[in-house]
């Protein structure tokens, strides 16, 4: 997972995020007391689900606010699995897959329940208030 950390930071820097600023991954590590690998995996699962389910305009706005969003989504490698589950089981299957991915990372239920709210707070700080309602609905279990 260290290589993903390097790729995520490189992508964020290439897309204009200041190297000294707190990235989403840094914020998750700091706020939740988790490892970088857990932060990358959990954020990646959320971003992959968002990329799959959001309209292109909303995804573009999210990717602008979180420069590493696309790299995180790709690191989760969940698109095909989540798309298939969503088609068979309905909308709730995608979030169930996200929660399963987070649990597989060794995150406990309490930490998992705080993950999306920390991401939402980060987005608010980046000016993403317009996305909060949409993402709250999407990321609610």
C-alpha positions as CSV (number, residue, x, y, z in Angstrom):
1,X,0.0,0.0,0.0
2,X,3.0,2.4,0.4
3,X,3.2,2.6,-3.4
4,X,-0.5,3.8,-3.5
5,X,0.4,6.4,-0.9
6,X,3.1,7.7,-3.1
7,X,0.8,7.6,-6.2
8,X,-2.0,9.4,-4.3
9,X,0.4,12.2,-3.1
10,X,1.9,12.5,-6.6
11,X,-1.5,12.8,-8.2
12,X,-2.6,15.4,-5.6
13,X,0.5,17.4,-6.2
14,X,0.2,17.2,-10.0
15,X,-3.4,18.4,-9.8
16,X,-2.5,21.4,-7.8
17,X,-2.9,20.4,-4.2
18,X,-0.2,22.0,-2.1
19,X,2.4,19.5,-0.9
20,X,2.3,21.0,2.6
21,X,-1.5,20.9,2.9
22,X,-3.4,18.1,4.6
23,X,-4.7,15.7,2.0
24,X,-7.9,13.7,2.6
25,X,-5.7,10.7,3.6
26,X,-3.7,12.8,6.1
27,X,-6.9,14.1,7.6
28,X,-8.4,10.6,8.0
29,X,-5.2,9.4,9.7
30,X,-5.1,12.4,12.0
31,X,-8.9,12.5,12.9
32,X,-9.5,8.7,13.2
33,X,-6.1,7.5,14.4
34,X,-5.8,4.9,11.7
35,X,-2.9,3.9,9.5
36,X,-2.2,5.4,6.1
37,X,-3.1,2.1,4.4
38,X,-6.5,2.0,6.2
39,X,-7.1,5.6,5.2
40,X,-6.2,5.0,1.6
41,X,-8.3,1.8,1.4
42,X,-11.4,3.3,3.1
43,X,-11.3,6.6,1.2
44,X,-10.7,4.6,-2.0
45,X,-13.8,2.5,-1.3
46,X,-15.9,5.6,-0.8
47,X,-14.5,7.3,-3.8
48,X,-15.0,4.2,-6.0
49,X,-18.6,4.1,-5.0
50,X,-19.1,7.8,-5.5
51,X,-17.4,7.6,-9.0
52,X,-19.7,4.7,-9.9
53,X,-22.9,6.3,-8.6
54,X,-22.6,10.1,-9.0
55,X,-23.5,11.9,-12.1
56,X,-20.5,13.2,-14.1
57,X,-21.0,16.8,-12.9
58,X,-21.0,15.8,-9.3
59,X,-18.0,13.5,-9.7
60,X,-16.1,16.2,-11.5
61,X,-16.8,18.6,-8.6
62,X,-15.7,16.0,-6.0
63,X,-12.5,15.2,-8.0
64,X,-11.8,19.0,-8.1
65,X,-12.2,19.3,-4.3
66,X,-10.2,16.1,-3.6
67,X,-7.4,16.0,-6.2
68,X,-6.5,12.4,-5.2
69,X,-10.1,11.2,-5.6
70,X,-9.6,9.4,-8.9
71,X,-6.4,7.7,-7.7
72,X,-8.1,6.6,-4.5
73,X,-11.1,5.3,-6.5
74,X,-8.7,3.3,-8.8
75,X,-6.8,2.0,-5.8
76,X,-10.0,0.4,-4.5
77,X,-10.5,-1.6,-7.7
78,X,-14.1,-2.1,-6.8
79,X,-15.9,-0.8,-9.9
80,X,-16.8,-4.1,-11.6
81,X,-17.8,-5.8,-8.3
82,X,-19.8,-2.9,-7.1
83,X,-21.5,-2.4,-10.4
84,X,-22.5,-6.0,-10.6
85,X,-23.8,-6.1,-7.1
86,X,-25.7,-2.8,-7.6
87,X,-27.4,-4.2,-10.7
88,X,-28.5,-7.4,-8.9
89,X,-29.2,-6.2,-5.4
90,X,-30.2,-2.6,-5.8
91,X,-28.6,0.7,-4.6
92,X,-27.8,-0.5,-1.0
93,X,-25.4,-3.1,-2.3
94,X,-22.7,-0.6,-3.2
95,X,-22.5,0.8,0.3
96,X,-22.6,-2.7,1.8
97,X,-19.5,-3.4,-0.4
98,X,-17.8,-0.3,0.9
99,X,-18.5,-1.3,4.5
100,X,-17.1,-4.8,3.8
101,X,-14.0,-3.3,2.3
102,X,-13.5,-1.1,5.3
103,X,-14.0,-4.0,7.7
104,X,-11.4,-6.1,5.7
105,X,-8.9,-3.3,6.4
106,X,-9.2,-4.0,10.1
107,X,-11.4,-1.0,10.9
108,X,-13.9,-1.5,13.7
109,X,-17.5,-0.5,13.5
110,X,-17.0,2.7,15.5
111,X,-14.3,3.9,13.2
112,X,-16.2,2.9,10.1
113,X,-19.2,4.9,11.3
114,X,-17.0,8.0,11.6
115,X,-15.3,7.7,8.2
116,X,-17.9,9.3,6.0
117,X,-18.5,12.2,8.4
118,X,-14.8,13.0,8.5
119,X,-14.7,13.0,4.7
120,X,-17.8,15.3,4.6
121,X,-16.1,17.7,7.0
122,X,-13.0,17.7,4.8
123,X,-15.2,18.5,1.8
124,X,-16.9,21.3,3.6
125,X,-13.5,22.8,4.4
126,X,-12.6,22.5,0.7
127,X,-15.8,24.4,-0.3
128,X,-17.9,21.4,-1.2
129,X,-21.1,22.2,0.6
130,X,-23.1,21.5,-2.6
131,X,-22.1,17.9,-2.6
132,X,-22.9,17.1,1.1
133,X,-26.6,16.2,0.7
134,X,-25.9,14.0,-2.3
135,X,-23.0,12.2,-0.6
136,X,-24.9,11.8,2.7
137,X,-27.6,9.9,0.8
138,X,-25.1,7.9,-1.1
139,X,-22.9,7.0,1.8
140,X,-25.6,6.2,4.3
141,X,-25.7,2.5,5.2
